[in-house]
Amino acid sequence: MAREIQVPILTRVEGEGALRIKLDNREVLDVQLSIYEPPRLFESLLRGRQLEEAPDITARICGICPVAYQITAVEALERALEITTSPEIQSLRRLLYCGEWIESHVLHIHLLHAPDFFGCASGIELAQQFPDEVNRGLRMKKAGNRLLEILGGRAIHPINVAVGGFYRAPDLQQLTNLIPEFETCLQLAIDTARWISSLEYPDFINPHDFASLIDPREYPITRGQIATSDGLNIGMREYEQHFAEFQVPHSTALHSYRTSGGGQQVYFVGPLARLAQNHAQLSPASQRLVAELDWPVVSHNPQHSIMARALEVVTAFEDALQLLQCYQPIQQIRKSYRARAGEGCWATEAPRGLIYHHYRIDDEGRIVSAKIVPPTSQNQAQIEQDLRALLPSLLDLPDLQIARQCEQLVRAYDPCISCSTHFLKVNIERA
Amino acid sequence: MFAHDENLTIPGELLKALRHHAPASVLVVGIGSPQAGDSIGWHLADLIFQQELPGVVVRRALVPLDLMDWIEDFSVIHLIDAMQGPPGEPAIRCWHWPDGADLVSSATTSHGFDLISVLKLASALGRATSSIFLWGVKNGVRSRFP
């Protein structure tokens, strides 16, 4: 018997999208992750603008991960200008990015993903059952936001990131004052990881081709090589030779595939991919947790993403603490440059995964072309593939339960639909 | 400051309430964005900031979840947000939380956390201990005050 199951609005994700599933008896006919949020055309909007506007314009793509857009944009533009920033500027950018990882991950862990493990319909229901755990999460989120405010000027859509560095140096005392709270929050993050490791995880496993930055020097955030679990290891300038975006009829967002082997192969970006490829670079406290909990750092269970996020929060707090303790006022907060025609690209690790920017600029510093590939766009095809793999085990369930479990799988990816339109309703058809 | 109706003034009812609560620790939060009708919360917060009212801290919030960072630090909180409604209904409405808990957000919000959800979350966590007033203001409202 044919059937179509719909979940009108996918909840606890950022942005608007729909999921449509068509089933015929015991066969999955089609799974479509439809993003109907209108295209936002940021790449076209950037054309003709001065390069200095790029970090603030691209930050507007996302209210949750604006720093990812800003840092990737300025790093790409600095390659186009052929300027190199100092190690001190690089450290400040990593520190700012740590603040974003903390606030984004902690929000997703406590208010978006964890409710699924306790049958709660919302973070509010979870808060009624686990007030201490949720309050702990909100305290960590506040610390991340405070760091963003001090370094970025404000927590949402920061305004201090500039091509060449920062517009103003952070106040030493304000940064130093953060240290005691970050020391407390590091312990809270460790306690959170222990709690998250104790959740009952569904045993769904689907082999993934992970893609992320790798960096032998540190857990990758702002720099590194682009690597996949099947052995690809390339510089950022080679990204477009191996990855390409394609239009699909059912979505306003582009789908990104690996194209290097011919054809179109799906791949997986995000915390699970980062952890699988970089667990040796986790901070010491995170590594001790992995050993203590005997946690599988290479996992192909998408629901384990929540634990990957929890470990990354520990690493972000520990790294941030080290950077805060070492910070000394920077003499030259912004490197000067002269406009010149050029082309540059860069990739960083947004909370949701690999993000890639590519710009061409003219000799007056105007942007001639811009290409922005956000993480959710790269994960869409992978989410559809995971749903196709999950659905055969759910066919005997009522439509409502199928829809709920599919929705939970999508949420494990923490999709940012608004970013990718630059995405959810679930609709299941049984033929 | 951002582009908006330059004739907009602080609703007299709100200003009166702010003066009534001072010198208690009072937080005024304008919720919104720089865009069109959604900017009214920020715009009114800016106007209140310029009044330099004693004991009154004024902040802008882009997303209601920002409120969770501040909610325990003040004894009185006024939240100003844009409001939609049919012609003929009051241009300014005020609810003293938990009144207003059945209000429905018509807009898509970040991760589904609209203002009412955030206040319910704060209540569930025992953090909504302050006296919280919700001010809904229709765009284009004029005030005869102060």
Boltz contact constraints between the chains, C-beta under 6 A:
constraints:
  - contact:
      token1: [A, 11]
      token2: [B, 112]
      max_distance: 6.0
  - contact:
      token1: [A, 12]
      token2: [B, 112]
      max_distance: 6.0
  - contact:
      token1: [A, 14]
      token2: [B, 110]
      max_distance: 6.0
  - contact:
      token1: [A, 14]
      token2: [B, 111]
      max_distance: 6.0
  - contact:
      token1: [A, 16]
      token2: [B, 108]
      max_distance: 6.0
  - contact:
      token1: [A, 63]
      token2: [B, 110]
      max_distance: 6.0
  - contact:
      token1: [A, 112]
      token2: [B, 111]
      max_distance: 6.0
  - contact:
      token1: [A, 124]
      token2: [B, 120]
      max_distance: 6.0
  - contact:
      token1: [A, 124]
      token2: [B, 121]
      max_distance: 6.0
  - contact:
      token1: [A, 124]
      token2: [B, 124]
      max_distance: 6.0
  - contact:
      token1: [A, 127]
      token2: [B, 121]
      max_distance: 6.0
  - contact:
      token1: [A, 127]
      token2: [B, 124]
      max_distance: 6.0
  - contact:
      token1: [A, 127]
      token2: [B, 125]
      max_distance: 6.0
  - contact:
      token1: [A, 128]
      token2: [B, 124]
      max_distance: 6.0
  - contact:
      token1: [A, 131]
      token2: [B, 125]
      max_distance: 6.0
  - contact:
      token1: [A, 135]
      token2: [B, 125]
      max_distance: 6.0
  - contact:
      token1: [A, 138]
      token2: [B, 68]
      max_distance: 6.0
  - contact:
      token1: [A, 142]
      token2: [B, 69]
      max_distance: 6.0
  - contact:
      token1: [A, 145]
      token2: [B, 69]
      max_distance: 6.0
  - contact:
      token1: [A, 156]
      token2: [B, 62]
      max_distance: 6.0
